[in-house]
Amino acid sequence: MPYETISELPDSVRDNLPEHAQDIYKEAYNSAWEQYAEPEDRRGEAGREETAHRVAWAAVKESYEKDAEGRWREQD
């Protein structure tokens, strides 16, 4: 189900990503939730929620990366 606020995101997202990255995640997730509503729009047997989470993480990784300590930071 789509997220209205970043406070609704899973703990794994809120506890690890900076606030701006959480915003990216939320927007990408919600967009993918709508875009991949039909099973034929998804790859393989992936469910709607799984697909939306994959898209959201991919969107975050376009702007953020983990540093040497494993913390997420904006890419240079």
HTML snippet that shows the backbone in 3Dmol.js (N, CA, C, O; Angstrom):
<script src="https://3Dmol.org/build/3Dmol-min.js"></script>
<div id="view" style="width:600px;height:400px;position:relative"></div>
<script>
const pdb = `
ATOM      1  N   MET A   1       0.835  -1.173   0.000  1.00  0.00           N
ATOM      2  CA  MET A   1       0.000   0.000   0.000  1.00  0.00           C
ATOM      3  C   MET A   1       0.883   1.240   0.000  1.00  0.00           C
ATOM      4  O   MET A   1       1.950   1.225   0.615  1.00  0.00           O
ATOM      5  N   PRO A   2       0.486   2.281  -0.650  1.00  0.00           N
ATOM      6  CA  PRO A   2       1.291   3.514  -0.723  1.00  0.00           C
ATOM      7  C   PRO A   2       1.501   4.148   0.657  1.00  0.00           C
ATOM      8  O   PRO A   2       0.704   3.964   1.577  1.00  0.00           O
ATOM      9  N   TYR A   3       2.579   4.887   0.766  1.00  0.00           N
ATOM     10  CA  TYR A   3       2.923   5.580   2.005  1.00  0.00           C
ATOM     11  C   TYR A   3       2.575   7.059   1.868  1.00  0.00           C
ATOM     12  O   TYR A   3       2.946   7.702   0.887  1.00  0.00           O
ATOM     13  N   GLU A   4       1.855   7.597   2.866  1.00  0.00           N
ATOM     14  CA  GLU A   4       1.501   9.010   2.838  1.00  0.00           C
ATOM     15  C   GLU A   4       2.611   9.885   3.408  1.00  0.00           C
ATOM     16  O   GLU A   4       2.807  11.013   2.956  1.00  0.00           O
ATOM     17  N   THR A   5       3.337   9.371   4.395  1.00  0.00           N
ATOM     18  CA  THR A   5       4.415  10.134   5.028  1.00  0.00           C
ATOM     19  C   THR A   5       5.622   9.221   5.213  1.00  0.00           C
ATOM     20  O   THR A   5       5.500   7.997   5.159  1.00  0.00           O
ATOM     21  N   ILE A   6       6.791   9.827   5.432  1.00  0.00           N
ATOM     22  CA  ILE A   6       7.980   9.007   5.638  1.00  0.00           C
ATOM     23  C   ILE A   6       7.933   8.273   6.979  1.00  0.00           C
ATOM     24  O   ILE A   6       8.626   7.271   7.156  1.00  0.00           O
ATOM     25  N   SER A   7       7.140   8.750   7.909  1.00  0.00           N
ATOM     26  CA  SER A   7       7.021   8.056   9.196  1.00  0.00           C
ATOM     27  C   SER A   7       6.341   6.697   9.050  1.00  0.00           C
ATOM     28  O   SER A   7       6.431   5.860   9.948  1.00  0.00           O
ATOM     29  N   GLU A   8       5.666   6.473   7.933  1.00  0.00           N
ATOM     30  CA  GLU A   8       5.010   5.192   7.673  1.00  0.00           C
ATOM     31  C   GLU A   8       5.937   4.180   6.997  1.00  0.00           C
ATOM     32  O   GLU A   8       5.583   3.007   6.875  1.00  0.00           O
ATOM     33  N   LEU A   9       7.111   4.617   6.558  1.00  0.00           N
ATOM     34  CA  LEU A   9       8.046   3.722   5.873  1.00  0.00           C
ATOM     35  C   LEU A   9       8.510   2.615   6.810  1.00  0.00           C
ATOM     36  O   LEU A   9       8.473   2.779   8.030  1.00  0.00           O
ATOM     37  N   PRO A  10       8.946   1.489   6.250  1.00  0.00           N
ATOM     38  CA  PRO A  10       9.470   0.404   7.091  1.00  0.00           C
ATOM     39  C   PRO A  10      10.669   0.873   7.913  1.00  0.00           C
ATOM     40  O   PRO A  10      11.409   1.766   7.499  1.00  0.00           O
ATOM     41  N   ASP A  11      10.848   0.266   9.071  1.00  0.00           N
ATOM     42  CA  ASP A  11      11.970   0.613   9.944  1.00  0.00           C
ATOM     43  C   ASP A  11      13.299   0.506   9.218  1.00  0.00           C
ATOM     44  O   ASP A  11      14.190   1.327   9.435  1.00  0.00           O
ATOM     45  N   SER A  12      13.445  -0.490   8.364  1.00  0.00           N
ATOM     46  CA  SER A  12      14.710  -0.684   7.649  1.00  0.00           C
ATOM     47  C   SER A  12      15.057   0.513   6.774  1.00  0.00           C
ATOM     48  O   SER A  12      16.231   0.761   6.499  1.00  0.00           O
ATOM     49  N   VAL A  13      14.062   1.242   6.341  1.00  0.00           N
ATOM     50  CA  VAL A  13      14.284   2.447   5.543  1.00  0.00           C
ATOM     51  C   VAL A  13      14.524   3.636   6.467  1.00  0.00           C
ATOM     52  O   VAL A  13      15.511   4.357   6.313  1.00  0.00           O
ATOM     53  N   ARG A  14      13.635   3.839   7.416  1.00  0.00           N
ATOM     54  CA  ARG A  14      13.736   4.997   8.317  1.00  0.00           C
ATOM     55  C   ARG A  14      15.000   4.969   9.171  1.00  0.00           C
ATOM     56  O   ARG A  14      15.584   6.017   9.446  1.00  0.00           O
ATOM     57  N   ASP A  15      15.423   3.789   9.589  1.00  0.00           N
ATOM     58  CA  ASP A  15      16.580   3.678  10.473  1.00  0.00           C
ATOM     59  C   ASP A  15      17.912   3.787   9.746  1.00  0.00           C
ATOM     60  O   ASP A  15      18.949   3.941  10.390  1.00  0.00           O
ATOM     61  N   ASN A  16      17.908   3.713   8.429  1.00  0.00           N
ATOM     62  CA  ASN A  16      19.160   3.685   7.681  1.00  0.00           C
ATOM     63  C   ASN A  16      19.369   4.833   6.713  1.00  0.00           C
ATOM     64  O   ASN A  16      20.510   5.212   6.449  1.00  0.00           O
ATOM     65  N   LEU A  17      18.307   5.390   6.184  1.00  0.00           N
ATOM     66  CA  LEU A  17      18.453   6.415   5.158  1.00  0.00           C
ATOM     67  C   LEU A  17      18.291   7.830   5.714  1.00  0.00           C
ATOM     68  O   LEU A  17      17.480   8.056   6.612  1.00  0.00           O
ATOM     69  N   PRO A  18      19.065   8.784   5.181  1.00  0.00           N
ATOM     70  CA  PRO A  18      18.837  10.187   5.540  1.00  0.00           C
ATOM     71  C   PRO A  18      17.427  10.612   5.102  1.00  0.00           C
ATOM     72  O   PRO A  18      16.820   9.959   4.253  1.00  0.00           O
ATOM     73  N   GLU A  19      16.924  11.671   5.662  1.00  0.00           N
ATOM     74  CA  GLU A  19      15.551  12.103   5.399  1.00  0.00           C
ATOM     75  C   GLU A  19      15.273  12.332   3.905  1.00  0.00           C
ATOM     76  O   GLU A  19      14.225  11.926   3.403  1.00  0.00           O
ATOM     77  N   HIS A  20      16.193  12.971   3.207  1.00  0.00           N
ATOM     78  CA  HIS A  20      15.980  13.212   1.784  1.00  0.00           C
ATOM     79  C   HIS A  20      15.884  11.894   1.009  1.00  0.00           C
ATOM     80  O   HIS A  20      15.065  11.770   0.099  1.00  0.00           O
ATOM     81  N   ALA A  21      16.700  10.929   1.359  1.00  0.00           N
ATOM     82  CA  ALA A  21      16.653   9.615   0.713  1.00  0.00           C
ATOM     83  C   ALA A  21      15.337   8.908   1.046  1.00  0.00           C
ATOM     84  O   ALA A  21      14.793   8.185   0.211  1.00  0.00           O
ATOM     85  N   GLN A  22      14.831   9.113   2.247  1.00  0.00           N
ATOM     86  CA  GLN A  22      13.534   8.541   2.612  1.00  0.00           C
ATOM     87  C   GLN A  22      12.421   9.120   1.735  1.00  0.00           C
ATOM     88  O   GLN A  22      11.502   8.412   1.324  1.00  0.00           O
ATOM     89  N   ASP A  23      12.524  10.408   1.463  1.00  0.00           N
ATOM     90  CA  ASP A  23      11.555  11.064   0.575  1.00  0.00           C
ATOM     91  C   ASP A  23      11.606  10.447  -0.823  1.00  0.00           C
ATOM     92  O   ASP A  23      10.572  10.160  -1.424  1.00  0.00           O
ATOM     93  N   ILE A  24      12.818  10.250  -1.326  1.00  0.00           N
ATOM     94  CA  ILE A  24      12.989   9.620  -2.640  1.00  0.00           C
ATOM     95  C   ILE A  24      12.362   8.234  -2.626  1.00  0.00           C
ATOM     96  O   ILE A  24      11.634   7.865  -3.547  1.00  0.00           O
ATOM     97  N   TYR A  25      12.646   7.475  -1.586  1.00  0.00           N
ATOM     98  CA  TYR A  25      12.111   6.118  -1.455  1.00  0.00           C
ATOM     99  C   TYR A  25      10.585   6.127  -1.497  1.00  0.00           C
ATOM    100  O   TYR A  25       9.965   5.365  -2.238  1.00  0.00           O
ATOM    101  N   LYS A  26       9.998   7.000  -0.690  1.00  0.00           N
ATOM    102  CA  LYS A  26       8.527   7.067  -0.607  1.00  0.00           C
ATOM    103  C   LYS A  26       7.898   7.400  -1.954  1.00  0.00           C
ATOM    104  O   LYS A  26       6.940   6.753  -2.378  1.00  0.00           O
ATOM    105  N   GLU A  27       8.439   8.407  -2.619  1.00  0.00           N
ATOM    106  CA  GLU A  27       7.876   8.823  -3.901  1.00  0.00           C
ATOM    107  C   GLU A  27       8.038   7.734  -4.971  1.00  0.00           C
ATOM    108  O   GLU A  27       7.121   7.480  -5.752  1.00  0.00           O
ATOM    109  N   ALA A  28       9.208   7.100  -4.995  1.00  0.00           N
ATOM    110  CA  ALA A  28       9.450   6.034  -5.975  1.00  0.00           C
ATOM    111  C   ALA A  28       8.562   4.830  -5.688  1.00  0.00           C
ATOM    112  O   ALA A  28       8.014   4.226  -6.611  1.00  0.00           O
ATOM    113  N   TYR A  29       8.419   4.479  -4.417  1.00  0.00           N
ATOM    114  CA  TYR A  29       7.555   3.355  -4.034  1.00  0.00           C
ATOM    115  C   TYR A  29       6.119   3.616  -4.477  1.00  0.00           C
ATOM    116  O   TYR A  29       5.490   2.766  -5.108  1.00  0.00           O
ATOM    117  N   ASN A  30       5.613   4.789  -4.144  1.00  0.00           N
ATOM    118  CA  ASN A  30       4.227   5.115  -4.487  1.00  0.00           C
ATOM    119  C   ASN A  30       4.005   5.121  -5.993  1.00  0.00           C
ATOM    120  O   ASN A  30       2.966   4.664  -6.469  1.00  0.00           O
ATOM    121  N   SER A  31       4.959   5.626  -6.733  1.00  0.00           N
ATOM    122  CA  SER A  31       4.847   5.644  -8.186  1.00  0.00           C
ATOM    123  C   SER A  31       4.838   4.221  -8.744  1.00  0.00           C
ATOM    124  O   SER A  31       4.023   3.882  -9.603  1.00  0.00           O
ATOM    125  N   ALA A  32       5.755   3.398  -8.242  1.00  0.00           N
ATOM    126  CA  ALA A  32       5.828   2.006  -8.709  1.00  0.00           C
ATOM    127  C   ALA A  32       4.575   1.228  -8.307  1.00  0.00           C
ATOM    128  O   ALA A  32       4.120   0.360  -9.052  1.00  0.00           O
ATOM    129  N   TRP A  33       4.022   1.529  -7.149  1.00  0.00           N
ATOM    130  CA  TRP A  33       2.799   0.862  -6.690  1.00  0.00           C
ATOM    131  C   TRP A  33       1.689   1.056  -7.735  1.00  0.00           C
ATOM    132  O   TRP A  33       0.945   0.127  -8.050  1.00  0.00           O
ATOM    133  N   GLU A  34       1.597   2.263  -8.254  1.00  0.00           N
ATOM    134  CA  GLU A  34       0.592   2.556  -9.279  1.00  0.00           C
ATOM    135  C   GLU A  34       0.975   1.952 -10.636  1.00  0.00           C
ATOM    136  O   GLU A  34       0.144   1.352 -11.318  1.00  0.00           O
ATOM    137  N   GLN A  35       2.223   2.119 -11.006  1.00  0.00           N
ATOM    138  CA  GLN A  35       2.681   1.685 -12.328  1.00  0.00           C
ATOM    139  C   GLN A  35       2.613   0.168 -12.506  1.00  0.00           C
ATOM    140  O   GLN A  35       2.315  -0.308 -13.602  1.00  0.00           O
ATOM    141  N   TYR A  36       2.881  -0.589 -11.458  1.00  0.00           N
ATOM    142  CA  TYR A  36       2.932  -2.045 -11.566  1.00  0.00           C
ATOM    143  C   TYR A  36       1.742  -2.717 -10.884  1.00  0.00           C
ATOM    144  O   TYR A  36       1.888  -3.770 -10.263  1.00  0.00           O
ATOM    145  N   ALA A  37       0.584  -2.111 -11.004  1.00  0.00           N
ATOM    146  CA  ALA A  37      -0.625  -2.641 -10.366  1.00  0.00           C
ATOM    147  C   ALA A  37      -1.025  -4.000 -10.941  1.00  0.00           C
ATOM    148  O   ALA A  37      -1.511  -4.865 -10.212  1.00  0.00           O
ATOM    149  N   GLU A  38      -0.826  -4.186 -12.219  1.00  0.00           N
ATOM    150  CA  GLU A  38      -1.234  -5.426 -12.887  1.00  0.00           C
ATOM    151  C   GLU A  38      -0.073  -6.424 -12.931  1.00  0.00           C
ATOM    152  O   GLU A  38       1.053  -6.039 -13.245  1.00  0.00           O
ATOM    153  N   PRO A  39      -0.330  -7.691 -12.622  1.00  0.00           N
ATOM    154  CA  PRO A  39       0.737  -8.702 -12.627  1.00  0.00           C
ATOM    155  C   PRO A  39       1.517  -8.774 -13.939  1.00  0.00           C
ATOM    156  O   PRO A  39       2.721  -9.032 -13.925  1.00  0.00           O
ATOM    157  N   GLU A  40       0.861  -8.554 -15.052  1.00  0.00           N
ATOM    158  CA  GLU A  40       1.556  -8.632 -16.343  1.00  0.00           C
ATOM    159  C   GLU A  40       2.543  -7.480 -16.552  1.00  0.00           C
ATOM    160  O   GLU A  40       3.370  -7.525 -17.463  1.00  0.00           O
ATOM    161  N   ASP A  41       2.454  -6.459 -15.713  1.00  0.00           N
ATOM    162  CA  ASP A  41       3.382  -5.331 -15.797  1.00  0.00           C
ATOM    163  C   ASP A  41       4.672  -5.588 -15.013  1.00  0.00           C
ATOM    164  O   ASP A  41       5.627  -4.819 -15.124  1.00  0.00           O
ATOM    165  N   ARG A  42       4.704  -6.670 -14.217  1.00  0.00           N
ATOM    166  CA  ARG A  42       5.853  -6.985 -13.370  1.00  0.00           C
ATOM    167  C   ARG A  42       6.673  -8.109 -13.973  1.00  0.00           C
ATOM    168  O   ARG A  42       6.190  -8.870 -14.812  1.00  0.00           O
ATOM    169  N   ARG A  43       7.918  -8.202 -13.535  1.00  0.00           N
ATOM    170  CA  ARG A  43       8.799  -9.282 -13.985  1.00  0.00           C
ATOM    171  C   ARG A  43       8.563 -10.533 -13.158  1.00  0.00           C
ATOM    172  O   ARG A  43       8.389 -10.462 -11.941  1.00  0.00           O
ATOM    173  N   GLY A  44       8.559 -11.655 -13.812  1.00  0.00           N
ATOM    174  CA  GLY A  44       8.448 -12.933 -13.116  1.00  0.00           C
ATOM    175  C   GLY A  44       7.235 -13.023 -12.227  1.00  0.00           C
ATOM    176  O   GLY A  44       6.140 -12.586 -12.583  1.00  0.00           O
ATOM    177  N   GLU A  45       7.451 -13.599 -11.068  1.00  0.00           N
ATOM    178  CA  GLU A  45       6.360 -13.823 -10.115  1.00  0.00           C
ATOM    179  C   GLU A  45       6.339 -12.788  -8.994  1.00  0.00           C
ATOM    180  O   GLU A  45       5.648 -12.972  -7.993  1.00  0.00           O
ATOM    181  N   ALA A  46       7.085 -11.712  -9.155  1.00  0.00           N
ATOM    182  CA  ALA A  46       7.173 -10.699  -8.098  1.00  0.00           C
ATOM    183  C   ALA A  46       5.807 -10.079  -7.825  1.00  0.00           C
ATOM    184  O   ALA A  46       5.047  -9.785  -8.748  1.00  0.00           O
ATOM    185  N   GLY A  47       5.514  -9.887  -6.559  1.00  0.00           N
ATOM    186  CA  GLY A  47       4.268  -9.246  -6.164  1.00  0.00           C
ATOM    187  C   GLY A  47       4.364  -7.737  -6.315  1.00  0.00           C
ATOM    188  O   GLY A  47       5.440  -7.188  -6.552  1.00  0.00           O
ATOM    189  N   ARG A  48       3.246  -7.091  -6.178  1.00  0.00           N
ATOM    190  CA  ARG A  48       3.175  -5.642  -6.339  1.00  0.00           C
ATOM    191  C   ARG A  48       4.037  -4.923  -5.300  1.00  0.00           C
ATOM    192  O   ARG A  48       4.782  -4.003  -5.638  1.00  0.00           O
ATOM    193  N   GLU A  49       3.937  -5.339  -4.047  1.00  0.00           N
ATOM    194  CA  GLU A  49       4.702  -4.689  -2.985  1.00  0.00           C
ATOM    195  C   GLU A  49       6.197  -4.927  -3.166  1.00  0.00           C
ATOM    196  O   GLU A  49       6.995  -3.999  -3.031  1.00  0.00           O
ATOM    197  N   GLU A  50       6.578  -6.157  -3.469  1.00  0.00           N
ATOM    198  CA  GLU A  50       7.996  -6.473  -3.693  1.00  0.00           C
ATOM    199  C   GLU A  50       8.570  -5.635  -4.830  1.00  0.00           C
ATOM    200  O   GLU A  50       9.676  -5.104  -4.726  1.00  0.00           O
ATOM    201  N   THR A  51       7.816  -5.523  -5.907  1.00  0.00           N
ATOM    202  CA  THR A  51       8.265  -4.727  -7.049  1.00  0.00           C
ATOM    203  C   THR A  51       8.426  -3.268  -6.666  1.00  0.00           C
ATOM    204  O   THR A  51       9.416  -2.637  -7.038  1.00  0.00           O
ATOM    205  N   ALA A  52       7.475  -2.726  -5.931  1.00  0.00           N
ATOM    206  CA  ALA A  52       7.543  -1.320  -5.521  1.00  0.00           C
ATOM    207  C   ALA A  52       8.752  -1.066  -4.620  1.00  0.00           C
ATOM    208  O   ALA A  52       9.411  -0.035  -4.749  1.00  0.00           O
ATOM    209  N   HIS A  53       9.048  -1.999  -3.709  1.00  0.00           N
ATOM    210  CA  HIS A  53      10.221  -1.838  -2.849  1.00  0.00           C
ATOM    211  C   HIS A  53      11.510  -1.892  -3.677  1.00  0.00           C
ATOM    212  O   HIS A  53      12.434  -1.117  -3.429  1.00  0.00           O
ATOM    213  N   ARG A  54      11.580  -2.786  -4.641  1.00  0.00           N
ATOM    214  CA  ARG A  54      12.776  -2.881  -5.497  1.00  0.00           C
ATOM    215  C   ARG A  54      12.998  -1.580  -6.273  1.00  0.00           C
ATOM    216  O   ARG A  54      14.121  -1.086  -6.363  1.00  0.00           O
ATOM    217  N   VAL A  55      11.930  -1.042  -6.822  1.00  0.00           N
ATOM    218  CA  VAL A  55      12.023   0.213  -7.568  1.00  0.00           C
ATOM    219  C   VAL A  55      12.462   1.341  -6.644  1.00  0.00           C
ATOM    220  O   VAL A  55      13.289   2.169  -7.026  1.00  0.00           O
ATOM    221  N   ALA A  56      11.919   1.380  -5.441  1.00  0.00           N
ATOM    222  CA  ALA A  56      12.254   2.441  -4.488  1.00  0.00           C
ATOM    223  C   ALA A  56      13.734   2.387  -4.103  1.00  0.00           C
ATOM    224  O   ALA A  56      14.398   3.423  -4.059  1.00  0.00           O
ATOM    225  N   TRP A  57      14.251   1.197  -3.827  1.00  0.00           N
ATOM    226  CA  TRP A  57      15.681   1.080  -3.494  1.00  0.00           C
ATOM    227  C   TRP A  57      16.543   1.483  -4.678  1.00  0.00           C
ATOM    228  O   TRP A  57      17.563   2.149  -4.503  1.00  0.00           O
ATOM    229  N   ALA A  58      16.149   1.091  -5.871  1.00  0.00           N
ATOM    230  CA  ALA A  58      16.913   1.474  -7.064  1.00  0.00           C
ATOM    231  C   ALA A  58      16.947   2.996  -7.217  1.00  0.00           C
ATOM    232  O   ALA A  58      17.974   3.561  -7.594  1.00  0.00           O
ATOM    233  N   ALA A  59      15.832   3.652  -6.925  1.00  0.00           N
ATOM    234  CA  ALA A  59      15.771   5.114  -7.026  1.00  0.00           C
ATOM    235  C   ALA A  59      16.714   5.765  -6.010  1.00  0.00           C
ATOM    236  O   ALA A  59      17.400   6.734  -6.332  1.00  0.00           O
ATOM    237  N   VAL A  60      16.747   5.241  -4.803  1.00  0.00           N
ATOM    238  CA  VAL A  60      17.641   5.779  -3.779  1.00  0.00           C
ATOM    239  C   VAL A  60      19.099   5.618  -4.222  1.00  0.00           C
ATOM    240  O   VAL A  60      19.906   6.534  -4.065  1.00  0.00           O
ATOM    241  N   LYS A  61      19.424   4.462  -4.767  1.00  0.00           N
ATOM    242  CA  LYS A  61      20.804   4.167  -5.170  1.00  0.00           C
ATOM    243  C   LYS A  61      21.288   5.020  -6.341  1.00  0.00           C
ATOM    244  O   LYS A  61      22.485   5.046  -6.629  1.00  0.00           O
ATOM    245  N   GLU A  62      20.387   5.709  -7.009  1.00  0.00           N
ATOM    246  CA  GLU A  62      20.801   6.630  -8.069  1.00  0.00           C
ATOM    247  C   GLU A  62      21.444   7.892  -7.493  1.00  0.00           C
ATOM    248  O   GLU A  62      22.271   8.525  -8.150  1.00  0.00           O
ATOM    249  N   SER A  63      21.067   8.255  -6.270  1.00  0.00           N
ATOM    250  CA  SER A  63      21.577   9.484  -5.649  1.00  0.00           C
ATOM    251  C   SER A  63      22.400   9.254  -4.394  1.00  0.00           C
ATOM    252  O   SER A  63      23.148  10.139  -3.977  1.00  0.00           O
ATOM    253  N   TYR A  64      22.275   8.083  -3.785  1.00  0.00           N
ATOM    254  CA  TYR A  64      22.947   7.787  -2.522  1.00  0.00           C
ATOM    255  C   TYR A  64      23.775   6.514  -2.641  1.00  0.00           C
ATOM    256  O   TYR A  64      23.496   5.640  -3.462  1.00  0.00           O
ATOM    257  N   GLU A  65      24.806   6.435  -1.793  1.00  0.00           N
ATOM    258  CA  GLU A  65      25.640   5.242  -1.724  1.00  0.00           C
ATOM    259  C   GLU A  65      26.070   5.049  -0.276  1.00  0.00           C
ATOM    260  O   GLU A  65      26.013   5.980   0.527  1.00  0.00           O
ATOM    261  N   LYS A  66      26.498   3.841   0.048  1.00  0.00           N
ATOM    262  CA  LYS A  66      26.991   3.580   1.392  1.00  0.00           C
ATOM    263  C   LYS A  66      28.453   3.984   1.478  1.00  0.00           C
ATOM    264  O   LYS A  66      29.231   3.738   0.556  1.00  0.00           O
ATOM    265  N   ASP A  67      28.821   4.609   2.596  1.00  0.00           N
ATOM    266  CA  ASP A  67      30.220   4.974   2.799  1.00  0.00           C
ATOM    267  C   ASP A  67      30.961   3.788   3.436  1.00  0.00           C
ATOM    268  O   ASP A  67      30.386   2.714   3.612  1.00  0.00           O
ATOM    269  N   ALA A  68      32.216   3.989   3.773  1.00  0.00           N
ATOM    270  CA  ALA A  68      33.049   2.917   4.319  1.00  0.00           C
ATOM    271  C   ALA A  68      32.503   2.360   5.636  1.00  0.00           C
ATOM    272  O   ALA A  68      32.760   1.204   5.971  1.00  0.00           O
ATOM    273  N   GLU A  69      31.763   3.160   6.372  1.00  0.00           N
ATOM    274  CA  GLU A  69      31.174   2.721   7.644  1.00  0.00           C
ATOM    275  C   GLU A  69      29.784   2.113   7.455  1.00  0.00           C
ATOM    276  O   GLU A  69      29.148   1.703   8.426  1.00  0.00           O
ATOM    277  N   GLY A  70      29.317   2.053   6.218  1.00  0.00           N
ATOM    278  CA  GLY A  70      28.011   1.466   5.938  1.00  0.00           C
ATOM    279  C   GLY A  70      26.838   2.413   6.074  1.00  0.00           C
ATOM    280  O   GLY A  70      25.685   1.980   6.085  1.00  0.00           O
ATOM    281  N   ARG A  71      27.121   3.713   6.177  1.00  0.00           N
ATOM    282  CA  ARG A  71      26.055   4.719   6.270  1.00  0.00           C
ATOM    283  C   ARG A  71      25.749   5.253   4.877  1.00  0.00           C
ATOM    284  O   ARG A  71      26.643   5.391   4.042  1.00  0.00           O
ATOM    285  N   TRP A  72      24.484   5.550   4.640  1.00  0.00           N
ATOM    286  CA  TRP A  72      24.085   6.084   3.356  1.00  0.00           C
ATOM    287  C   TRP A  72      24.425   7.575   3.283  1.00  0.00           C
ATOM    288  O   TRP A  72      24.157   8.330   4.218  1.00  0.00           O
ATOM    289  N   ARG A  73      25.015   7.984   2.168  1.00  0.00           N
ATOM    290  CA  ARG A  73      25.337   9.398   1.950  1.00  0.00           C
ATOM    291  C   ARG A  73      25.111   9.729   0.480  1.00  0.00           C
ATOM    292  O   ARG A  73      25.136   8.860  -0.391  1.00  0.00           O
ATOM    293  N   GLU A  74      24.887  11.026   0.238  1.00  0.00           N
ATOM    294  CA  GLU A  74      24.696  11.468  -1.152  1.00  0.00           C
ATOM    295  C   GLU A  74      25.964  11.246  -1.938  1.00  0.00           C
ATOM    296  O   GLU A  74      27.072  11.445  -1.441  1.00  0.00           O
ATOM    297  N   GLN A  75      25.778  10.824  -3.196  1.00  0.00           N
ATOM    298  CA  GLN A  75      26.922  10.629  -4.060  1.00  0.00           C
ATOM    299  C   GLN A  75      27.480  11.984  -4.474  1.00  0.00           C
ATOM    300  O   GLN A  75      26.755  12.976  -4.542  1.00  0.00           O
ATOM    301  N   ASP A  76      28.775  12.007  -4.749  1.00  0.00           N
ATOM    302  CA  ASP A  76      29.436  13.251  -5.195  1.00  0.00           C
ATOM    303  C   ASP A  76      29.105  13.542  -6.634  1.00  0.00           C
ATOM    304  O   ASP A  76      29.567  14.541  -7.184  1.00  0.00           O
TER     305      ASP A  76
END
`;
const viewer = $3Dmol.createViewer("view");
viewer.addModel(pdb, "pdb");
viewer.setStyle({}, {cartoon: {color: "spectrum"}});
viewer.zoomTo();
viewer.render();
</script>
